[in-house]
């Protein structure tokens, strides 16, 4: 929970973000309207809507942080105008939601503008939870990209190979190079003008697989360490926010750094071609950097960064046979006792008595049973 609180403290301490959303919400919300705060986190956007006059705010989040939202809203005196749904929005049944929203607000743009599968999430929410003619906030997101000379970014890869860890672990640098990192870059890190990869109108259906190309011309000599992804979001009307290092009033938010596996020198006027491919549902990202004048190509993907072992690689294949593993069989055992008449205590007792060897130790069995019942039972 400490990491969650630390993360949300950062969101709440971002004055630029709060000012932009507050301005937009104050312009948008009218008395009598219903607002959904999607992926609400601490509930700050929904609280703004309540203070702006919303008749009802629907708070949705699958994380434990929703309890911070619930208690904060109650302490502010708005408990009777709020409803809370501790659920993944994709799994939330629209029949369980009392009414559709006039406005849906969300701040899941992450570092690169499409993180957390926000585009698919908002498309689903628009179809199932928004009234016809309703408003999505933010309204649109521009995805930006630039090649950068950033020694701090290269350090994510270099630290595995520079002797600071035992040589036996130097190979991990390959995985580090195939990983998207958060980086707080500066304007002086840019070695070419940024390009807009795509503009997405939020709430619109997007393809499962995304691909973009961008061509750059170096504006100075430098060392190319990788690509920097960031966003410029249109919240509403003329209100925008961005985590771009070039923005006059930028968010207190890092950018997405996509490293090369080794630095390469480039000259002013040299061309760089970048290709970005993404499959948001799997959190898979791939990037290719071509330097035509040097006849060099770098191809990296988070698929290689995440799948460090053969077991993980095997589990990602869609053509494999779907056989239950040990934990799957154990989950099946536990859920088989959930008939709607037995209590949680009844189920725990039956599993302990009839399957004492479900896991090697009684403590592991008890912990597993409780986790399954907490997650997969209840209203």
N, C-alpha and C positions, 0 to 999 in steps of 0.2 A: 504493500500500500504506500510505502514511503516514496517509491519511484513515481507512482501515480500522482501523489500530491505534489511532488517536485515538478512534474510535467505540467500540471494544471496551474500551479503557481506561476509558471512562465507565461501561460496564456492570459492569466488574470492581471499580470504585471505589464502587459503590452499596451501601453497607453494609446498608441496609434491605432491598433486594431479595435480597441474598445470605442474610441471616438468615432471611427468610421461606421461601425455597426450601430452605435447609438444614434448617430445622425440619420442613418438610413431607416432604422426602426421607428424613430420619432416621426419621420415623414410618411411612412407607410401605414402604420397601425391606426385603425379607426375604432372608436367604441363599438362593442358588439362583435368584433371579429375574433376568430379563433386562429391561434398561431401554433405551429409545431416546431419545437426546438429539436432537430434531428441530430443524434450523436451529441446530446446536450452537455456531456461532461459535468462541470460544476453548475451548469444552468444559468450562466451569466446572460446569455442572449435572450433566453426565455424570461428572465427577470426583467430585462430591459423592456420586453414586450408588455409584460404585466404593468409596469410603471407607465408605459405609453398609453394604457387604456384597454388592452386586450381583455375581452370577456373571459377567455379561457386560453391557457397554454398547455399543450401536450408535450411533456418532456420524455424523450426516448433515448436510452443508452443501455448497452449491454454490460457496461463495467460497473464495479462497485462505487465508482465516483458519483453515480446517480443519487446516492444517499446524501452526499454533500449538497446536491441540488435540492433534494427534498427538504432537508432541514433548513437550508438557507432561505428557501421560498416561504416556509412556515414562519421562520423568525422575522421575515419581512412583512408578514401579515397577509399573504396571498394564498394560503393553503386551500381556501374554498374556491379558488379560481384556477387551480392547477390539477393536472392528472399526470401520473408517472407510470412509465412502462419500462420495466427492467428487462429489455429484450434487444436482440439483434433486429434491426428494422426489417430485414428481409424475412425474418421469421414471425414478425408481428402480424397477426390476422387483422385485416381492416374491420372485421365484424366486432373485434374487441375495442376498437377505437370509437368513442361516443359520437363523433361527427368529424367531417372532413375539415381541413384547415383552409383559411383564406390565404395564409402566408406560411411558407416553410423556410426556416432559417437553418444554416449549417455552416460550420467553420472547419471542415475536414479537408482543406486544400493542401495541408502538409507542407513539404518543401518544394515540390515540383508541380503542384496544381492538380494532380490527379491521384495523389496518394490516398490510401485507405479505400480505394475503389469508389471514390466519391461520385464519379460520373454515373456509374451503374446504380449506386445507392439513391441518388437524386432522381434518376429516371424512374426507378421503381416507386419511389415516394410520390412523385408527381402523378403517376398513374393511379395509385391506390389510396393516397391520403390527401391530395390537394383538390379543392373545388374547381370546377371549370372556370377558367379565367383567373385562377389564383396566381400568386406571385412567388417565385423562387428567389431566395437570397443566399449566396450571391447569384447574380443574373447570368454572368458569363466569366470564363477563365481563359486567359491567354497563357500558353506554355512557352517559355523562353529558354534559349540555349546560347552559350558562348564558350569558346575555347579559352582556357586560362593558364597563366603561369603562376602556380600557387604551391610554394614549397610545403606549406602546412598540409595541403591535400596530398602531395606525393609522400609525405611522412607516413600516411596510413599504410602504404605499401613498403616503403624503405625500412621502417623500423623492424620488420621481420628479417631483414637481410643485412643489417649494418653491424651485426655482432652484439647487439644489446640483449638478445635472447640466445639460448644455446643453439648451435649450428644445426642440430637435429630438427629444429622447428622452422628453419628458414623457408621450407617449402610452403608454409602457410601464407607467405607473401602472395602466392598465386591466387589463393582464395580472397585475400584482402584486395587484390586488384580487381577481382570480379564481384565487387560489392559496392553498393551505393552508400556513400557516407554523407553525414551532415557536416557542412563546412560554412563558417561565417567568413565569406570572401569580402574583398574590398574592390573599389573601382580600379585601382592600379593593378589588380591581378588580370584584368582583361587584356588579351592580345589581339582581339578583333571585336568589331561591333556585334552585339547580340542579335539573334534572329528569332522571329516568332515561328514556332513549329506548328501551332494550331490554335484555333479559338473554339472553345466549346460553350454552347449555350446550355446552361445547367437544366437538367430535367429532360433533355432530349436523349433518345436512345443512341448509344455508341456501339461501335463494333467490338467484338470480343478481342480482336487482335488489332493493335494500332501500330502504324509505321510512319515515320517522318524523315525528311532529308533537309539538310541545311548546308549552304556553301558560305565560307568565310574567307576574307582576305586579311592577312595579318597587318595590323596598323603599326607594329614595331617589331624589333628583334626580341627574342625571348626564348624561354624554355616551356614547351607545351607539356603540362603535367596531366591534363585531363579536360573534361567538359563540365560546365556548371549549368545545372538546370534550376530554374526558378519560375515565378509566376507573377502575373499582373491580373488581378481580379476586379471585375466590375460588380460592385455590391448592389447598387441601385441608382438609377438616374445618372448623375455625374460623379458619384462617390466611388472611389477606387482604393485599392490597397495592394501593396506589392512587397515582396521580400528581396527585390533586386538591389544589389550593391550600388546601383546607379540612382536609386530613388531618393528624392530629397527627404521624404519622411517614410522610411522603410519600417517594416514590421521588425520586431525583435525575434526574428526567426531565421534559422540557418537556410542554406540552399542545398540542393542535391549535387554532390560531387561525384562524378563518374571518372575514375582514374584510368590512366594508361599503366601498363605493367612496367614501363620504364620511361623516363623523361626523354624528350627529343628536342633538339634546338631547331628553331624556325626563324625565318628572316622576314623583315618588313616586305609586304607585297606577295608573300607566299600564300598559296591557296590551301585551305583545309576543307575537306568534305566530311560531314558527320551524318550518320544514320542512326536513328533511335527507333527501337522496336519494343513494344510493351504488350503484355497480357495481364491487365490489372487483376483479374479474378485469381490468378496464381501468384501475384506479386513478382512476376518475372519481368526483367528489364534487360535489354541487350543494346550495346552501342558499338558502332564501328567508326573508326577514324581513318581517313585516307589522306595521305600527303603525296599528291601526284608528282610533284617535282623531285621528291626523294624516292619515289616508287616504294613507299612503305605503307603498310596497313596494320592497324591494331583492332582486334575483335575480342570483345569481352561480354560477359553476361552474368547476371546474378544467379542464373541456373548453376553455373560452375562454382559460384561463391557459396551457395547454400548447401548444395548436395555434396557433402564431403566424404560420404561413404557409400559403399555399394548397396547397403540396405535402403538408404534414403533414395538413391537413384532408382532402385527397383520399385519402391512404393509410389514413385511419381508416374510410372508407366500406366497408360490407360488400357493397354491390351493384356495386362496381367490378370490371372484368375483372382476373383475377390473371395479369398478364403479368410475366415476369422482367425486372428492370431490369439495368443493367450489372453491378452487383455480384452479382446473382443468377446471371447467365449465367457470370460468372467463377467463382463457387463451383461451379456445375455442371461446368465444365471441370475444375477441380481434382479434384472427387470422382469424376469418370468414370475417373480413373486408379487409383483405390483398389480393386484387385481381390482383395486379401487375399494376394497373392504379392509385390507390390512393397513395398519399404521406403519410408520417408518420404523418404530421400535420392533414391531412384529417381523418385518422383513429382515432387519439386522439379526434378530434372534434365529430366524430360520436359516439364513446363510451360514451363521456361525455353527449351528447344530448339524446341518446336512452337508455343508461343504467346508469342513474345517481346514482342508488343504488347498483352498482356492489360491492362496499365496503362501510362500514359505513360512511366513510368521503371522501370528494372530494379529499383530499390530498393523501389518500391511493389508490384511484382509479387511479389518475394521475401517481403516482409512479409505480404502478403495470403495467399499460399500457406501460409506457416508458421502463420498464425493459424487458417486453415481446418483444416489437418491436426491442429493441437493441440486444437481444439474438437471436431471431428467424426470423428476416428479414434481407435483404441485399444480396449482390452478394455472 
